[in-house]
């Protein structure tokens, strides 16, 4: 006898079958006119031979030569070995920490099921993710039931915007010890590089990451930029040169995986006329092609020794699938390690979220999509 969930699942897919007959199914169709521009591009800035590329042997080839202790390597092996991308060297992570900064209402009203932490973890499992990243409260609420089933990445600092007037600062919400006690495989944190509070955040995160490594947990750093001065003629919070430097600071803190937004422009250092750069960054190491811009981000992650995962961004509705697949193609062809996509997946019915996660993963499973 079929259980209720099985019946719902079959009815759901039966109902969607007719409506999706004419929807684009292949990656090429989803990319549309951008397909040739992204799939046929050859990177002539930083050659792929200089990179430490993802692959089934990435841990043995790269990580095992570091100062990480065996317990950290074991946790990274578990993370890289889990889910649909297990054993490929690529990762797909579901992050759901938006309820603190964006408010739970703004985050979960589109699908109230995700007010319940268990559904967040279930989405990551059914979506074939390598790991689920969320808050101490969310993962702690269901850790006894799920921590052995999928790697947990516990986010230990957050920016909350209930305080009025708003201020933008990452503050600690939990400890490394609590994450360790619940069986987490990794801790995550954010630094707002460029903000007045960034140096305090840097010290806090450096100490937390060192302690996490001592206990045998991996580390994931959200390397975000935050400063009103980064907006001049354009918004340079996602410029390749500034985000690249944020990545370089992140790997200096010994983050095992770097989370960064996909670059949308370049020349941030020149525009804000602050800090130091080199003309070679713009003349030889980058172009205006999105894959070349992302490759500069990878280069700043010690040429790929620390994996770069790009974020999927906010949900835009009907265009979410195409946007997510495009981001995955850019990340993979640039030499990145995967995608970390949350709102595009959880702000919709679970089965649709599962589908979207699978389509992202299909990009990394497709051997025809190679390094540029």
C-alpha positions in Angstrom: 0.0 0.0 0.0 1.3 3.4 -0.9 1.8 5.9 1.9 0.2 9.3 1.8 3.5 11.0 0.7 3.9 8.6 -2.2 0.3 9.2 -3.4 0.9 13.0 -3.2 4.2 12.6 -5.1 2.6 10.6 -7.9 -0.4 13.0 -8.2 2.0 16.0 -8.2 4.1 14.7 -11.1 1.1 13.5 -13.0 -0.5 17.0 -12.8 2.7 18.6 -13.9 3.4 16.3 -16.8 1.0 18.0 -19.2 1.9 21.5 -18.2 5.7 20.9 -18.6 5.6 19.2 -22.0 6.8 22.3 -23.7 9.1 23.6 -21.0 12.9 23.6 -21.8 14.4 20.4 -20.6 18.1 20.4 -21.6 20.8 22.7 -20.3 21.2 24.3 -23.7 17.5 25.1 -23.9 17.5 26.6 -20.4 20.5 28.8 -21.3 18.7 30.1 -24.4 20.6 32.7 -26.5 23.4 32.6 -23.8 24.1 29.0 -24.6 26.9 29.4 -27.2 28.4 32.3 -25.2 28.8 30.2 -22.1 29.2 26.6 -23.4 31.7 27.4 -26.2 33.9 30.0 -24.4 37.6 29.4 -24.1 39.3 31.1 -21.2 42.5 32.8 -22.3 43.3 34.7 -19.1 44.3 32.2 -16.4 44.8 28.8 -18.1 43.1 25.8 -16.5 46.5 24.1 -16.2 47.3 26.5 -13.4 44.2 25.5 -11.4 43.6 22.7 -8.8 40.5 21.5 -10.4 37.6 19.5 -8.7 37.6 15.8 -9.3 37.1 12.4 -7.6 40.7 12.6 -6.3 40.6 16.2 -5.0 41.0 15.3 -1.4 44.0 13.1 -2.0 45.5 15.4 -4.5 45.1 18.7 -2.6 43.6 18.5 0.9 45.8 15.7 2.2 48.8 17.8 1.6 47.6 20.5 4.0 47.9 20.9 7.8 44.3 19.7 8.3 44.1 16.9 10.8 42.6 13.5 9.9 39.3 14.3 11.4 38.8 17.4 9.3 39.7 15.3 6.2 37.2 12.7 7.2 34.5 15.3 7.5 35.4 16.8 4.1 35.4 13.2 2.6 31.9 12.7 4.0 30.7 16.0 2.6 32.2 15.4 -0.8 31.0 11.8 -0.8 27.4 12.5 -0.1 24.4 13.1 -2.3 24.0 12.9 -6.1 27.4 14.6 -6.6 29.1 12.3 -4.2 32.6 11.2 -5.5 32.7 13.9 -8.3 34.6 16.6 -6.5 31.7 18.9 -6.8 29.2 19.9 -4.1 25.6 21.1 -4.0 24.6 22.6 -0.7 21.2 23.8 0.5 21.5 27.0 2.7 18.6 28.2 4.8 19.7 30.9 7.2 17.6 33.7 5.6 15.0 33.6 8.4 17.3 35.6 10.7 18.4 38.4 8.4 15.5 38.7 5.9 12.9 37.7 8.6 11.2 34.4 8.8 8.0 35.9 7.3 9.9 37.2 4.2 11.7 33.9 3.8 9.0 31.3 4.5 5.7 33.0 3.7 5.9 31.7 0.1 5.9 28.2 1.5 5.0 28.0 5.2 6.1 24.4 5.4 9.7 25.7 5.9 8.9 27.3 9.2 9.4 23.7 10.3 13.1 22.9 10.4 12.5 19.2 9.5 11.3 20.2 6.1 14.5 22.1 5.4 16.6 19.0 6.1 14.2 16.8 4.2 14.5 19.1 1.1 18.3 18.8 1.3 18.1 15.0 1.5 15.4 14.5 -1.2 17.2 17.1 -3.3 20.4 15.0 -3.3 22.5 17.7 -1.7 26.0 17.1 -0.3 25.1 19.0 2.9 22.5 21.3 4.5 23.6 24.7 5.9 21.4 26.4 8.5 21.2 28.0 11.9 22.1 26.5 15.3 18.4 26.5 16.1 17.1 24.9 12.9 19.7 22.1 12.8 19.7 21.6 16.6 15.9 21.0 16.5 16.2 17.9 14.4 19.9 16.8 14.9 19.2 13.5 16.7 17.1 12.4 13.7 19.1 13.7 10.8 22.8 14.6 11.6 23.9 11.0 10.7 21.9 11.1 7.5 23.4 14.2 5.8 26.3 16.5 6.7 25.3 19.5 8.8 27.0 22.9 8.2 26.0 25.0 11.3 26.1 28.8 10.6 27.3 30.4 13.8 27.0 34.1 13.1 24.2 36.2 11.5 23.0 39.7 10.7 19.6 40.3 12.3 17.5 43.2 11.1 14.8 43.4 13.8 16.9 46.0 15.7 15.8 49.5 14.8 17.3 51.4 13.1 18.9 48.6 11.1 22.6 48.0 11.4 24.6 45.6 9.3 26.9 43.4 11.4 27.5 39.7 11.8 27.3 38.6 15.4 27.8 35.2 17.0 24.6 33.3 17.6 26.2 30.0 18.7 29.4 28.3 19.6 31.7 25.8 17.8 31.2 23.4 20.7 27.4 23.3 20.2 27.8 22.5 16.6 30.3 19.8 17.4 28.0 18.3 20.1 25.1 18.0 17.6 27.3 16.1 15.2 27.9 18.8 12.6 30.5 18.1 10.0 31.3 21.8 9.4 30.7 25.3 10.7 29.9 28.3 8.5 30.3 32.0 9.1 30.0 35.3 7.3 32.4 38.2 7.2 31.3 41.5 5.8 34.6 42.5 4.3 34.9 46.3 3.8 32.5 47.1 6.7 33.6 49.0 9.8 33.0 45.9 11.8 34.9 43.6 9.5 38.1 43.4 11.5 36.3 42.3 14.7 34.4 39.7 12.6 37.6 38.6 11.1 39.2 37.9 14.5 36.0 36.1 15.8 35.8 33.9 12.7 39.5 33.1 12.6 39.3 31.9 16.2 36.1 29.9 15.6 37.6 28.3 12.5 40.8 27.4 14.3 38.8 25.8 17.1 36.5 23.9 14.6 39.6 22.5 12.9 41.0 21.4 16.2 37.7 19.5 16.9 37.8 17.9 13.4 35.1 20.0 11.6 35.4 21.6 8.2 34.9 25.3 7.7 32.8 27.3 5.1 33.1 31.1 4.8 30.5 33.5 3.3 33.0 36.1 1.9 30.6 39.0 1.3 31.3 42.7 0.8 29.4 45.4 2.7 30.1 49.2 2.4 28.0 52.0 0.9 31.2 53.3 -0.8 31.3 50.2 -3.0 28.3 51.8 -4.9 29.4 54.5 -7.2 28.5 54.5 -10.9 27.7 50.8 -10.4 27.2 48.4 -7.5 30.7 46.9 -7.0 29.7 44.6 -4.2 29.9 41.8 -6.8 32.9 43.0 -8.8 35.4 40.3 -9.6 38.4 42.2 -8.2 36.8 43.1 -4.8 35.1 39.7 -4.3 38.3 38.0 -5.4 40.2 39.8 -2.7 37.5 38.8 -0.2 38.0 35.2 -1.2 41.8 35.6 -0.7 41.3 36.9 2.8 38.9 34.0 3.4 41.3 31.3 2.4 44.0 33.0 4.5 41.7 32.3 7.5 41.8 28.6 6.4 38.3 28.3 5.1 38.0 24.9 3.4 35.2 26.2 1.2 34.5 29.7 0.1 30.9 30.9 -0.6 30.8 34.0 -2.9 28.3 35.7 -5.1 28.8 35.3 -8.9 30.7 38.4 -10.2 28.6 40.8 -12.3 31.2 43.4 -13.1 34.8 44.4 -12.5 37.0 47.3 -11.7 35.8 47.9 -8.1 39.3 49.0 -6.9 39.6 51.6 -9.6 36.1 52.9 -9.2 36.2 53.4 -5.5 39.9 54.6 -5.7 40.9 52.7 -2.6 43.3 49.9 -1.9 45.8 48.5 -4.3 45.5 46.5 -7.5 47.5 46.0 -10.7 46.6 46.9 -14.3 47.4 43.3 -15.1 44.3 42.2 -13.2 42.2 43.9 -15.9 44.5 43.7 -18.9 45.5 40.0 -18.7 43.8 38.1 -15.9 40.2 39.0 -16.6 37.9 40.0 -19.4 34.2 41.0 -19.2 33.1 37.4 -19.9 31.3 35.9 -16.8 33.4 32.8 -16.9 36.7 34.8 -16.9 35.4 36.9 -14.1 34.5 33.9 -12.0 37.9 32.3 -12.8 39.5 35.3 -11.1 37.5 34.4 -8.0 38.8 30.8 -8.2 42.3 32.0 -8.6 42.0 34.0 -5.4 41.0 30.8 -3.6 44.6 29.6 -3.9 44.0 28.6 -7.5 41.3 26.3 -6.4 43.0 24.7 -3.4 39.9 25.9 -1.5 36.7 25.2 -3.3 34.6 28.1 -4.6 30.9 27.7 -4.4 28.8 30.5 -5.9 25.4 31.4 -4.4 22.2 30.9 -6.3 20.7 34.3 -5.4 17.2 35.4 -4.6 14.1 33.8 -6.0 12.8 35.5 -9.2 9.9 33.2 -9.8 9.5 31.6 -13.2 13.1 32.3 -14.3 14.7 30.6 -11.2 15.6 27.4 -13.0 17.3 29.1 -16.0 19.2 31.4 -13.7 20.4 28.6 -11.4 21.5 26.5 -14.3 23.4 29.5 -15.9 25.2 30.1 -12.6 26.1 26.5 -12.3 27.5 26.5 -15.9 29.6 29.6 -15.2 30.9 28.2 -11.9 31.8 24.8 -13.3 33.5 26.1 -16.5 35.4 28.7 -14.4 36.9 25.9 -12.2 34.5 26.3 -9.3 33.4 23.5 -6.9 29.6 23.9 -6.9 26.6 25.8 -6.1 24.9 26.8 -2.8 21.3 27.6 -3.7 18.5 28.2 -1.1 15.6 30.6 -1.8 15.2 29.4 -5.4 14.6 25.9 -3.9 12.7 26.4 -0.6 10.4 29.2 -1.7 8.3 26.8 -3.7 6.6 23.4 -3.2 9.1 20.8 -2.0 8.9 18.6 -5.1 9.6 21.6 -7.3 12.5 22.5 -5.1 13.8 19.0 -5.4 13.6 19.2 -9.2 15.5 22.5 -9.2 18.3 21.2 -7.1 18.5 18.1 -9.3 18.8 20.3 -12.4 21.6 22.3 -10.9 23.4 19.0 -10.0 22.9 17.7 -13.5 25.2 20.5 -14.8 28.0 19.1 -12.7 27.2 15.5 -13.7 27.2 16.4 -17.4 30.7 15.5 -18.7 30.0 17.5 -21.9 30.2 20.7 -19.8 33.9 21.0 -19.3 36.4 23.5 -17.8 36.8 26.5 -20.1 
